[in-house]
Amino acid sequence: MKHGKTHYGYKNHISIDRKHKVIRKYAIRSVEIHDSQVFKELLDENNNNGSVWADSAYRSAE
């Protein structure tokens, strides 16, 4: 339920290697799972130059 409307389906989440322009990790989740719940799963400490670009749905104090 979002804005009073019921939604069904799935969302795709990806982690991209900017240098090589390939998808490194991905997750497919039901729409009922908030985007922020997938964020840590997609982070790859071996593929990190210190910057992360994400939609505002992933934003948190942490």
C-alpha positions in Angstrom: 0.0 0.0 0.0 1.5 3.3 -1.0 -0.5 6.6 -1.1 -3.7 4.7 -0.4 -3.3 2.4 -3.4 -2.4 -1.3 -3.4 0.6 -2.3 -5.6 1.7 -5.7 -6.7 4.9 -6.8 -8.3 8.6 -6.7 -7.9 11.5 -4.2 -7.9 15.0 -4.6 -9.2 18.0 -3.2 -7.3 21.5 -3.2 -8.8 25.0 -2.4 -7.9 27.2 -1.3 -10.8 30.9 -1.2 -11.3 31.3 2.3 -12.7 34.9 1.7 -14.1 34.0 -1.4 -16.0 30.3 -0.6 -16.6 28.9 -3.9 -15.5 26.4 -5.0 -12.9 28.2 -6.5 -9.9 25.3 -7.4 -7.7 21.5 -7.4 -8.0 18.4 -8.2 -5.9 14.8 -8.7 -6.8 12.3 -8.0 -4.1 8.6 -7.7 -3.6 7.2 -4.2 -3.8 6.2 -4.5 -0.1 9.9 -4.4 0.9 11.2 -0.9 1.3 14.2 0.0 -0.9 16.4 0.8 2.1 16.2 -2.8 3.3 18.2 -4.0 0.3 21.0 -1.4 0.4 23.5 -3.2 2.6 23.1 -6.4 0.6 24.2 -4.6 -2.5 27.2 -2.9 -1.1 30.5 -4.6 -2.0 33.5 -3.6 0.1 35.8 -5.0 -2.6 34.3 -2.7 -5.2 34.2 0.7 -3.5 36.1 3.9 -4.3 34.4 5.6 -1.3 31.4 7.1 -3.2 27.9 5.7 -3.3 25.2 7.0 -5.6 21.6 6.0 -4.6 18.0 7.1 -4.9 16.7 9.1 -2.0 14.7 6.1 -0.9 18.0 4.6 0.4 18.8 7.7 2.5 19.2 7.4 6.3 21.4 8.8 9.1 23.4 5.6 9.1 
